[in-house]
Amino acid sequence: MSFRDEFELLLRARYSVLYIPTREEERVEQAIAQAVQGQRGIYTWDFVDGYQGNPTDAGFARRNPLQALELVEKLPASAPALFILRDFQRFLDDVAVSRKLRNLARLLKSQPKNLVIISPQISIPDDLTDTLTVVEFPLPDRTEIRSEVERLIAATGTTLEARSIDELVRSCQGLSIDRIRRVLARAIATHGELQPEDVELILAEKRQTIQQTQILDFYPASEQMSDIGGLDNLKDWLLKRGSAFSDRARQYGLPHPRGLLLVGIQGTGKSLTAKAIAHHWHLPLLRLDVGRLFAGLVGESESRTRQMIQLAEALAPCVLWIDEIDKAFGGLDGRGDGGTTSRVFGTFITWLSEKTSPVFVVATANNIQALPPEMLRRGRFDEIFFVGLPTQDERKAIFAVHLSRLRPHNFKAYDLDRLAYETPDFSGAEIEQMIIEAMHIGFSQNRDFTTEDVLEAASQIIPLARTAQEQIQLLQEWAAAGKARLASRQSSLGNRIQHQPLQ
C-alpha cells in the first residue's frame, strides 16, 4: 500500500493522532496536501512561527505547544481540518502536552479532524504509544526520481539517452528528493547540463548521506572471485545466481535471492566473500555494524533498525553485509536492556523473512552456538554455508593469490606445494600475515623474500586452530552433523560430512 492510500485510509478510519518519522518535511507535507485534495483545511504549526498558512490564525501559539493543541477545540466540531505539527516530538514528555493529546484523541474520534506530528525520528513516550499511530513515509521511488530527473533535463533544454537516464535514476535511489535536487543542480551548474558521468557525483553524495546516518557504511568493493582461494562450492553457488537480479530472471519467475549466512572459523574468507559478491554482481555494498543500531533513548534502537531497512531497500538492488552477527544477537535471553535487543532482533528477522526487495544479505558468524535458533530457520537466508580451515589444495591457491599480487613477475619461483604442505591448520588470514612477516625478513636483509622466509615466519605464528582448539572443535562438529552446506569441495573435516537439508 502506498503512503497516500494508507494515509487516506487512516483519515477515513478516524485515527486521531498520526506520527510520521521523516527528514523530508517539505515532501511529506506536499504528499499530505495531495491526499487531502482540498477536502480539509490544513493548519501547519512550528515552535518558532506558530501557525502558518491561515491569515486568521497566523502566528497563533508561537513558542507554545500546549496552546497549539488548544486551537483544535476552538474550531467548529463539524469543520474538517488537519493539523500538521512540526518537531512536536520534543514536547511529548511534558505532562500537560501528553494529557492534552490523550484528551484530544478521545474527542476527535467523533470529529473530522486529525493531528499529524512530523519528526526526523521516532521518539514516543510510553504513555502515548496507544494514542499515536506511526505512518512510514518512504524515500522517493524510481518513478518519482525519474520524474524529477526528466524535469531537470527539460529545464536545461538538452536531451539524454534513455539508458543514461536509467543510470542516473538508479544511482539516485536511496537519496531524499532534496539531496537529489541539490546534487543534480550541482552537476548542471558544473557543465550546464546533465551528463552520464554525473553518476559518480551522485554516488559521492550517496556515500556522504549513508555516512551521516551513522548506521550503514557505503563500502567500496574491488575484490574479485579470483581473489578467493578455494571455497569452490560457495563460488559455484554464487556464480549460478549472478543474473538473478535481472529483468530476465523476473520474467522466468525467479524471486530475488534473499541472502547467505556464512558460518566458520575466523580468518577463512567470509568477509572477503561478501566484498567479492558485490563486485562480481556489480551491486553497491552496504556494511551494517549492528552495534550502531542500539541507542540509549527508549524506542530509538527500533527506529534506527527501521531506518536501516528503509535505506537498504531504497538502494536496492544491493548487498547488505552484516559482519559477526553472532556478537550482536548472541545470548538474547541474558540481556538486561529491557528487551531492546529482542525487539530489534524481531524486527530484523521478520524483515529477512518477508522482504521482497532485491537486498541480498550476507551475514557472517564465528560462533554458531550464540545465534538464536530463529536465525537459522529456512526462509531467513537462501543457504547457510560452513567455511572451514582451508585444505592443502586451498592453501596452495591462497598462497598463489597473495604471491601473484605481491610478486607478479616471479611468484612461480616460490614452492607453493611445499608452503601448502608445511602450513596445516593455518587460515587464509594467517597465511597472509606469514607472507607479510616473510617480507619483513627479506626487507631487513636488503633482498627479496623466499620460500624459506615464509616457512620461518610460519614457525613463529601459532594458528587460531591451536589457541582456540575447543571452540573450533565445537564448530567443526556442528558442521559435521550436516547443519550447513560446505563451502569447500574437499573439506578438512574429512569425508564423513554429508550435507543435509536445514531443519
N, C-alpha and C positions, 0 to 999 in steps of 0.2 A: 504494500500500500504506500502511495506517495505521501509526502508531508502534507500536501494540500488536502488530499482525500481524508487523511487521518484527522487533520485539524478541523475540517468541516464537520466530520462525524462527531468529534468531541463537543463542538459547539451545539450541535443539534441535541446531543445527549445531556446537555446542561452540566458539563463538567465545569465547576465554578472557577477554579484556580489552576491555570496551566503554567508549567515551568519549562522553558526552552533553553537548554545549555548550548550556546554557540558564541563564537567570536565574530560571526558575520552579522552584526547588528542591523546594518542597512539592508542587507539582502533578506533577512528573515522578516523585517518589517514590510518590505515590498511584497513578499510571499503572503503575509497575513492580509495585507490590503487586497491582493488579488483574490484570496479565498473569501473574504467578506463581500467584495464586489459592491460596495456602497450600501449594503443592506443594514449596516450598523454604523453608528457614529464611532470613530476611533479617537481615543484620548491618550496622548503619549506624555509620560512624566519621567523626569530625571531629577536628581537631587539638586543640581546647580540651577537649572532654569525653571523648575516646576513643570506645570502642564503647558503643552505647546500645541499649535495647530488650530485650536479653537479660540477665536478672539474673545469670547465671553469669559473663558477661564484662563487666559494666557498669564503665566507666572504664578498661578494659584499653587499653594503647597510647596513653594520654593524652600528647600532645606528642611522640609517637614514631612517625613514619610508617613506618619500617622494621619496627618491631615490629607495626604494624597488618597488614602483609603476612604476617608470620610466623604469625598466627593461622590463616591459610588452611591451613597444613600441619598444625596441631595438631588440626584436626577430622578425624574418620574419613574415609577416602578415598571411602567409598560414601555419605556423608551429603550429600544435595542441599542446596546453600547458595548464597546470593547476597550478595556483599559490596559495599555502597554506600560509596564513599569521596568525601566532600565536599571540594571545593577541593584535590584531591590533585595537580592540575597544577603547584602551586607547588613540589613536591618532586621532579618528574621529572628535573630537571637533576642531582640528586645521584647520583653514580656507584653508590653502594650500592643506592639505591632502584631505579634503572634496571636494574641487573644482576638484582636480586631479581625484578622484574616479568617480565623475559625468562625467567628460570628457571621462574617460576610458570606463564607462558604455555605452556611445553612440558609441564609437569606436569599442568595442568588439561585438556589435550586428552583425557585418559583418565579424568577425574573429572567428576561432575555439579556442578561449581562454576564460578562466573563472578565476575569483578571488574567493577564499574561505577563509573567516575570521572565525577562531576558537576562541571562547571566553567562559570563565566559566559561564557568564551570559549575558543576553540581555541588551545592552546599546547603543541605536541608536539615534543620534541627529535627530531633526525634519526635517532638510533639506535633510536627507538621507533616510527617510522612504520609498520613492518611488524608490530609487536606489537599496536598499538591499532587498534580499528575504530570510526570515528566514526559515531554514530547521530543523525540530526537529530530534534529534538523541536519540532514546530510550535507556533505560538501557537494559542490556542483557536479552533475553527471556529464557524460560525454556530449549529450545533446545541448545542454546549457553552455558548455565550454565551446563547442563548435559554433554556436550562435554568436558568442562573444568574439571569437577569432575572426569569423567571416564579417562581422560588423566592423572590426578594426581594419581588416584588409580593404573593405569597401571604402572606408573613410580616407585611406591613403590613395585611392584611385588606381591601385595596382591589382594584379591577379596573381594567383599562386596555384600550382598544380594540386589536384585532389590528394595525391599521395603525400605531398609536403604538408597540406592542411591536416591530414590524418596524423602525421608525425607530431605536429605542434599540439594537436588536441590530446594525443596520448601522453606527451611529455608534461602537459599542464594538469593531468589528473592528480588529485591529492592536494592541490592548492586552493585557497579560498578565491572567490571571484575578485576581491580587491587586489590580492597578490598577482593574479593573472593579468589584470588590467595594468598594474604597475610595471611588471616585467615586460609585457608586450609594448607598453608605451616607451619603455627604455630602449627596446630594440628599434622601434620606429624612430625615436629621437637620434639613435646612433647612425643609421644609414637611410632614413627616410621611408622605409618600407619594412614589411616582414619578409624574412628570408628563411630557407630551410636550415641555415646554420644557426639560427636563433634557438634551436633546440638545446644547444649547450648552455646558453644563457638561462633558459628556463630550468634546466637541470641544476644549475648552480643555485638558483632561487629555491628550488625544491629541497636541496640539501640543507640550506640555511633554515628553511621552515621546519624541517624534521628535527634539526638540532635544537631549535627553540622549544620544541615540545618537551625536551629532556626525557623522552620515553624511548623513542626509536632513533637509531643511527642509520644514515644512508651510507652503506658500506661499499666502497669501490672494490670490485672483484675482477682480478685479472688472471686468477688461477684457471688452469685448464684440466680436462680429464686426464691428459697425458702426464700431468704433474702428480697424479696419484699412483703410487706403486702398489700393485696388487689390487685387492678388492674387486675381482673380476665379476662376481655375481651381482654386486651392487652397481657397478658401472654398466653392465648389460641391462639391468632393470631400468636404469635412468635413461640410457640411450633409446630404449624402446618407447619412452614417453617424451622424447624430445619435441614431438609435434603435437602433443596432447592439448596445447593451449590454442591451437589454430582453429579457424572457422571450419576447415575441412573435418576436423575431429568432432565439432558440434554437429555438423550435418550427418556424420557417420553414426551419431547417437552416443558418443563417449562423453561422460561427465568430466569436469575439470579434476585433475589429480589433486588429492587432498594434502598429502604430505608424508613425511618419513620420521620415524623415531630411530635414531642411531644410538645404540647402547654398546658400551665397550670400555676397554682399558684406556686410561689417559695416554695421549700422545700417539694414537693409532690412526689419525687422519680423519676424524669425524668433522672437525671444524673446517678442514681443508676441503672436504667433500661438499659442505654447504656452499662454500665460495665457488667451487668448480661448477656446481649445478647452475647457479645464477649466470655465470659467464657462458657456459655451454648453451643454455636456453635463451641467452640474450634478454634476461629479465633483471630489473633492479633488485638489489639485495638490501633488505632492511634487517638490522640486528636489534633484537629486543633484549635489554638487560632487565630481567623480571624484577630485580630488586628496586628498579625505578618506579614500578607500579605502586609500591607501598609508600604511603604518606601518613603524616601524623594526624591530620584532621579527619574526623568521622565522615565517612562517605567519599572521601577524596580518592582513596585507592580504587574503589569501584568505578568512580568517574574516570580515572586515568586508564583503567582497563577498557572501558567503552571507547575512550578517545583513541587508544591504540588500535582497537578493532576497526573503528571508523576510518582512521588514516590508512591502515593497511589495505582495506577494501577499496578505498578511493584510489590507491596507487596500483591496484591490480590491473593486469597480471604482474605478480611479483613473487619473490621468495622471501619468506619471513624466517629468519634464523634465530632460534632460541637456544643459547649455549648453556649447558649444565642446568637443565630444567629441574633436575633432581634436588639441587640445592635450594631452589625457590619453594617447591611444593612438597618436599620431604617432611615426614613427621607431622602431618596436619593435625592429628588428634592431640599432640602435645603442645600446640602453640597457645600462648597466653595473650592473644591480641584481640580478644573479644569477638572472635570469629571472622575477622577481616580476611585472613588468608583463605579460609574456607569459602567465603563469598567470592573472592577474586578467582579462586580455582574453579568454582562452579560456573561462573560467567565464562571463563576461558574454555573449559571442556565442552560446555554447551555450544559455544561458537564453533569449536572444532567439529562437532557432530553435525551441526545444522547449516554451516556456511555453504553457500552456492557460488560465491565469488572465486575467481581464479587466484587465490592466495595459497601458494604452496609452502606449507610449514615444515621446516627442517629443525627438529628438536634433538639435542644431544644430551646424553646422560651417562655418568660414570658408575653410579650406584643404583642399580635397578631395584634393589630391595627397598629403597627410600621412597620410590614413587607410589602414589595411591593406585590401587587396582583399577580404578575407573579410567586412568590414563592409558592403560594397556588394552582396553576393550576394543574389539574390532569396530571400525567406523570412525574412530578418532583420527587414525592415520591409515594410509593405504597399506603400509607394511612396516614391520619392525625388524631392523637388521642388527645382528651382533657383529661388532668389529673387534676381532681378537688380535693377539700378537701376530705379527707377520711370520709366515713360513719362510723357509730358506730361499725359495724362489722369489717370494715377495721382497725379502730383504735385499736380494740381488737387484730387483727392479728399483727399489728405493735408493740404493747406492747409485745406480745408473742415473736416476733423475737428478740427484743432487750434484754428482760429479760432472755430468754433462752440462749442467748450468754453470758450475764454478770453473771448470776446466774444459771448455768445449773443444779445444784444439788437441788435447792429449788424454781425454778421460779413459780411452781404451788402454792406456798404459797401466791402469790400476787393475789389480787382480780381483775382479768382482766376485768370482766364485769363492775365493779364499775369505774375502771380507764377509760374505753372507754366511759361510760355514762357521767362522770363528765368533759370530755375534748372536748366539741363541738367546732368546728371551728379551732382546732389545726391541723397543718400539720405534716407529718412524721418527718421532721427535728426538729420541735418544741417539739414533743414527745420525741425524742432522747435527746434533751437538758434538758427537765424537769427530765428525769431519771438521767442524769449526775448531775444535781443540787441536786436531792434527795440523790445521793451517797455522795456528799459533806456534806450534813446534817448528814447522818449516820456516816461518817468517822470522822467528828469533834467531835462526841459524843462517839467514840470508840465502835460502834455497827453496825450491818448491817442495810441498809435502808429498809423501809417498804412501804406498800401501802399508809399510811398516809403521809410519807415523800414525795412521788411522788405527791400527791394531794396538799400538801403545796407548793411544787415547782411550780405546775401548777398555783396556785393562784397568784404567783409572776411574771408570764410571761403574757404579753399582745400579743396575737397571731396576725400575719400579717393580718388575715381576718378582724380585727378590726382597725388596724392602717392604712391600705390601702384599706378601705372598698369600696371606689368609683371605684378604678381601678379593684378590684376583681369582683365587681358587673358587670362592663362592660364585663369582660372576661366570666363570667357566662352567661350573656345574649347572647354573641356571640355563646357560646356552645349550649345554649337552642334553638337557631334558627336553629339547625341542621347542622352547618357548619363543624362539625368534628364528628368522631366516639368516643364514650365514652369509656374510659379505664376501668371503673368500671361497674359491672353489676347493682349495686344498687347505683345510683348517688345521691349525696347530693343535687342536683338541683331539685329533685322530679321527679314524673312520667311523667311530661309534656314534657320531652325531647324525641324526636324521631330522630334517626339517618337518615339523608338524604344523597343521593349521592353528592359528591363535584361538585361544578359548575366550 
